[in-house]
Amino acid sequence: MATAPENTVVVDNPAQNRFEIHVDGDLAGIEDYTTNGDVLSFNHTEIYPRFEGFGLAAILVSGALDQLRSRGLKVHPVCPYVVKFVGKHPEYQDLVS
């Protein structure tokens, strides 16, 4: 796996119900979610083909989870990638609803 680009940012786009990861200003992938009160269900993680192989899915999911924590929200992992990610990272277990 190659090293992730330095200019990587994860932002929430509530108008489209997704977190986005941007690399050098380009949209590189998304984490689609639905909201139920203070719980966001992470339904689908996608990294676009030209950005695959840099570990961006993990950066996207951890960035999104960090934002949920800072806002006092919880996650309901639905996407298989997120289920696996949370299982491998106990520091995020407290966010699972």
SVG drawing of the C-alpha trace seen along z (x, -y; Angstrom):
<svg xmlns="http://www.w3.org/2000/svg" viewBox="-34 -22 38 29">
<polyline fill="none" stroke="black" stroke-width="0.4" points="0.0,0.0 1.3,-3.4 1.5,-6.3 -1.6,-8.5 -1.2,-11.9 -0.4,-14.8 -3.2,-17.1 -6.0,-14.8 -9.1,-16.2 -12.3,-14.6 -15.4,-16.8 -19.1,-16.2 -21.5,-17.0 -24.9,-16.9 -26.7,-18.1 -25.8,-14.8 -25.7,-12.7 -22.1,-11.7 -18.6,-12.3 -16.2,-13.0 -12.4,-12.6 -10.6,-15.1 -7.1,-14.7 -5.5,-17.9 -8.9,-19.4 -10.3,-16.4 -13.2,-14.3 -11.5,-10.9 -14.3,-8.9 -17.4,-9.0 -19.0,-7.5 -22.8,-7.5 -24.9,-7.8 -28.4,-8.1 -29.3,-9.9 -31.7,-8.7 -31.5,-11.2 -27.9,-11.2 -26.9,-8.0 -25.5,-8.0 -25.7,-4.7 -22.6,-4.3 -24.1,-2.5 -21.5,-2.5 -17.8,-3.4 -16.4,-4.1 -13.0,-5.2 -12.9,-6.2 -10.6,-4.0 -7.8,-6.5 -7.4,-7.0 -7.4,-3.3 -4.3,-1.8 -3.4,-4.7 -5.3,-3.6 -7.9,-6.4 -10.8,-4.3 -9.3,-4.0 -8.5,-7.7 -12.1,-8.5 -13.7,-6.3 -11.5,-7.3 -11.9,-11.0 -15.7,-10.6 -15.7,-8.8 -13.5,-11.5 -16.0,-14.1 -18.9,-12.1 -17.1,-11.9 -16.4,-15.6 -20.2,-16.3 -21.4,-13.8 -22.9,-11.4 -22.9,-7.6 -22.4,-5.3 -24.4,-2.3 -21.9,-0.4 -23.8,1.1 -21.2,1.1 -19.0,4.2 -15.8,2.1 -16.9,0.0 -17.9,3.1 -14.5,4.5 -12.7,1.2 -14.5,0.6 -13.7,4.2 -10.0,3.7 -9.9,0.3 -11.1,0.6 -10.6,-3.2 -13.8,-3.6 -15.9,-1.0 -17.5,-3.6 -19.1,-5.3 -21.1,-2.2 -24.7,-2.5"/>
</svg>
